[in-house]
Amino acid sequence: MPSYYRPATLTDALAVLADTGAVVAAGCTDLFPATDRQELAGPVLDITGISGLRGVSRTQEGWRLGATTTWSDLLDAELPPAFDMLKQAAAEVGSVQIQNAGTVAGNLCNASPAADGVPPLLALDAEVELTGPEGTRRLPLAGFLTGVRQTRRHADELLTAVHVPDLACRGASRFRKLGARKYLVISIAMVAVRQHVVNGVVADMALAVGSCSAVAVRLRDLERALIGQPIEGLSDHLTDAGVASCLSPISDIRADAPYRAGAATELLRRALTDLADTS
C-alpha cells in the first residue's frame, strides 16, 4: 500500500481518508515542525492537488476562502476593508516562504492558541465547511475550535472552505500582535478588531483576542458595550479587568496571565485608535 497520496479530486481524497486514515497535509508548515523524524510517517494525504480547494471567491452570501488558499493568495486577493486584519495577519505568518506554502485550513486544523489567522476570522464571523462521507456541514469557527490542538473535525472529514457572511464584511479592520521580537515569533497576545461606523457612531463591532487563552475568543460583552458609542475616545472604554474577565488568560513560558490581559487591552486600544485615525 502506498504511503503518500495526492488525489486530484475531493471524492478521491475522501476515499483515501476513509480507507487509510491518512494524515492530511497541505502546506506542512505546522505538520513538519511537529514531526520528530526526518520524514512524515505514512500514510499521508496531500490535498494540494485538488484545484477546487484553492482560491478566494465571491458568493451570493459573502466570501469563500478555499481550504488550500495560502497566505500569499490572501495578500494578493481583492477584498473589502473588513478583511484588512486578515491580510495583516497573513503578512505576519512566518517568512515569505511560509506564507507561500501555509494554508488557511492548515492554520485552523492545527488549532494552536497562537494561530495568527484565527482572531481575524473570528471577527469576520467565519464558518468552516467540513466535507465527509455523509456530505457537507458548516460550523461557526468559534464552535469548531474546542481546545489546544482540538477541533470538531471528524476523522473522515476534510475542512474544505471557510465562509464569511456579507454582514461581517462591513466596516474597517485592524490586526495587532505582540511577541518577543518583531518577526518570526509566536505571539504573546494578538487582537483583531472590525468596526462599522455610521455618522461617527459605532454601528457594529467585533473584538477577538488570540494567544491569551486555550482558544482565541470574541469579547462579546465588550462589543455590546461599544456599539452606539462615538468613535472619539472609544479606546477609553477598555480596561484590563474588563478584558481579562472575557479572556481567562493563561500563564506559560512566554508570559503570565496578568501580563497577557494588560497586553491584550493595550493592543485593542491601539487597534481602535488606528481605526479612528483612518476613519
C-alpha positions in Angstrom: 0.0 0.0 0.0 1.4 3.4 -0.9 2.3 5.8 2.0 1.7 9.1 0.0 -1.4 10.1 -1.9 -2.0 13.2 -3.9 -5.5 12.9 -5.5 -6.9 15.3 -8.0 -10.5 15.3 -6.8 -12.2 15.7 -3.5 -14.1 12.4 -4.0 -10.8 10.5 -4.3 -9.4 12.3 -1.3 -12.3 11.4 0.9 -12.0 7.8 -0.3 -8.3 7.7 0.6 -9.1 9.2 4.0 -11.8 6.6 4.7 -9.6 3.7 3.6 -6.3 4.7 5.2 -7.0 7.2 8.0 -4.1 9.2 6.5 -2.6 12.3 8.0 -3.9 15.3 6.0 -1.2 17.5 4.6 -1.3 20.8 2.7 1.5 23.4 3.2 3.0 21.3 6.0 4.3 24.4 7.8 2.9 23.2 11.1 3.0 19.5 10.3 6.7 19.1 9.7 7.8 21.0 12.8 5.6 18.8 14.9 7.3 15.6 13.4 10.3 14.3 15.4 11.6 12.3 12.4 13.2 13.2 9.0 10.1 12.3 7.2 6.4 12.1 7.8 5.1 8.7 8.9 2.7 7.4 6.3 0.1 7.2 5.0 -0.1 10.9 4.1 -2.9 12.5 2.1 -1.7 15.6 0.3 -4.7 17.7 -0.7 -2.9 20.4 -2.6 -3.6 18.7 -6.0 -7.4 19.4 -5.7 -7.8 22.6 -7.7 -11.3 23.4 -6.3 -9.9 23.8 -2.8 -7.7 26.8 -3.6 -8.7 30.4 -4.1 -10.8 33.3 -2.9 -14.2 33.8 -4.5 -17.3 36.0 -4.1 -20.5 34.1 -3.3 -24.2 35.0 -3.1 -23.9 35.1 0.7 -20.4 36.6 1.2 -16.9 35.3 0.5 -15.4 31.8 0.3 -11.8 31.0 1.1 -10.8 27.6 -0.2 -9.0 25.3 2.2 -5.7 25.3 0.5 -5.7 29.0 -0.1 -2.3 30.2 1.0 -1.4 33.4 3.0 0.2 34.8 -0.1 -3.0 34.2 -2.0 -4.9 36.2 0.6 -2.4 39.0 0.4 -2.9 39.2 -3.3 -6.8 38.9 -3.2 -9.0 41.9 -3.8 -11.1 42.0 -0.6 -13.2 44.6 1.3 -11.5 46.7 4.0 -13.1 44.4 6.6 -10.6 41.8 5.6 -7.6 44.1 6.1 -7.0 42.5 9.5 -6.8 39.1 7.9 -4.3 40.4 5.4 -2.2 42.0 8.1 -2.2 38.7 10.0 -1.2 36.9 6.8 1.8 39.2 6.4 2.9 38.1 10.0 2.7 34.4 9.4 6.4 33.5 9.4 8.6 34.3 6.4 7.5 34.8 2.8 8.4 31.2 2.1 6.0 30.1 4.9 3.3 32.5 3.5 3.7 30.9 0.1 3.1 27.4 1.5 1.0 27.7 4.6 -2.8 27.3 4.1 -5.9 28.7 5.8 -7.3 25.2 6.6 -3.9 24.1 8.0 -3.8 27.1 10.3 -7.3 26.3 11.6 -7.0 22.5 11.9 -3.7 22.8 13.7 -5.7 24.6 16.4 -2.8 26.4 18.0 -3.9 29.1 20.6 -1.4 31.3 18.8 -2.7 30.8 15.2 -2.5 34.2 13.6 -5.4 33.6 11.3 -8.0 32.8 14.0 -8.7 36.1 15.6 -9.4 37.9 12.2 -11.6 35.1 11.1 -13.5 35.1 14.4 -14.0 38.8 13.9 -15.4 38.1 10.5 -18.0 35.7 11.9 -16.4 32.9 9.8 -17.8 29.5 9.4 -15.8 26.4 8.4 -17.1 23.9 5.8 -16.4 20.3 6.6 -16.9 17.6 3.9 -17.1 13.9 4.6 -18.9 10.7 3.6 -22.2 12.0 4.8 -22.0 15.2 2.9 -21.1 18.8 3.8 -21.8 20.6 7.1 -20.9 24.0 8.4 -19.8 25.1 11.9 -19.1 28.6 13.3 -15.3 28.9 13.7 -15.9 29.6 17.4 -17.6 26.2 17.7 -15.1 24.4 15.6 -12.1 25.1 17.8 -12.6 23.3 21.1 -9.1 23.4 22.8 -5.4 23.3 22.3 -4.9 21.2 19.1 -8.5 20.1 19.3 -11.3 20.7 16.8 -14.7 19.2 15.9 -13.4 17.8 12.6 -14.3 14.1 12.3 -11.5 11.7 11.3 -13.2 11.0 8.0 -13.8 14.7 7.1 -11.8 17.4 5.4 -12.0 21.1 6.0 -12.8 22.3 2.5 -13.5 26.0 2.9 -14.1 29.0 5.2 -17.1 31.2 4.6 -17.5 34.9 5.6 -21.1 36.3 5.5 -21.9 39.6 3.9 -22.9 41.3 7.2 -19.4 40.7 8.6 -17.9 42.4 5.5 -18.9 45.9 6.6 -16.5 48.5 8.0 -12.8 48.6 8.5 -10.4 46.4 10.5 -7.0 46.1 12.1 -4.8 43.3 13.4 -2.1 43.8 16.0 0.3 41.3 17.5 2.9 41.3 20.4 5.9 39.0 20.5 9.3 38.8 22.0 10.7 40.2 18.7 9.2 41.8 15.6 9.3 39.0 13.1 9.1 35.2 13.0 7.8 34.8 16.5 4.9 33.1 18.4 2.6 35.7 19.8 2.3 36.6 23.5 -1.0 38.3 22.6 -2.8 39.3 19.4 -6.0 41.1 18.5 -8.3 41.6 15.6 -10.8 44.5 15.5 -13.5 45.2 13.0 -15.8 48.2 13.3 -18.6 49.6 11.2 -19.2 53.3 11.8 -22.3 55.3 10.8 -22.3 59.1 11.3 -19.4 58.9 13.8 -21.1 56.3 15.9 -20.3 52.6 16.2 -23.0 50.5 14.4 -21.2 47.2 14.6 -18.1 46.0 16.5 -16.1 42.8 16.6 -13.2 42.2 19.0 -11.2 39.0 19.0 -8.1 38.1 21.1 -5.7 35.2 20.4 -2.7 33.6 22.2 -4.1 34.5 25.6 -6.3 31.5 26.3 -6.7 27.9 25.1 -8.6 29.1 22.1 -9.0 32.6 20.6 -12.2 34.3 21.7 -14.6 37.1 20.8 -15.2 39.6 23.5 -19.0 39.8 23.1 -19.8 41.8 26.3 -17.3 44.5 25.3 -18.6 44.6 21.8 -22.1 45.2 23.0 -20.8 48.0 25.3 -19.0 49.8 22.5 -21.9 49.7 19.9 -23.7 53.0 20.0 -20.6 54.9 21.3 -19.0 57.7 19.3 -15.6 56.7 17.8 -13.8 59.5 19.6 -12.3 58.2 22.8 -13.6 54.7 22.1 -10.5 53.0 23.5 -11.1 54.7 26.9 -13.9 52.2 27.5 -11.5 49.3 27.7 -10.0 48.3 31.0 -7.5 45.5 31.9 -10.1 44.0 34.3 -12.9 44.1 31.6 -10.8 42.4 29.0 -9.4 39.8 31.5 -13.0 38.9 32.5 -13.7 37.9 28.9 -10.5 36.0 28.4 -9.5 33.8 31.3 -5.9 34.5 30.3 -3.2 31.7 30.6 0.3 31.7 32.0 3.1 29.9 30.2 6.8 30.3 29.4 6.2 33.4 27.2 4.1 35.5 29.7 1.9 35.2 32.8 -1.8 35.8 32.8 -1.8 39.4 34.2 0.7 40.5 31.6 -1.3 38.9 28.8 -4.5 40.7 30.0 -2.7 44.0 30.0 -1.1 43.4 26.7 -4.4 42.4 25.0 -6.0 45.5 26.4 -3.3 47.8 25.1 -3.3 46.1 21.7 -7.1 46.6 21.5 -6.7 50.2 22.4 -4.1 50.7 19.7 -6.2 48.9 17.1 -9.2 51.1 17.9 -7.0 54.2 17.7 -5.6 53.1 14.4 -9.2 52.8 13.0 -10.3 56.1 14.5 -7.3 57.8 12.8 -8.2 56.4 9.4 -12.0 56.9 9.5 
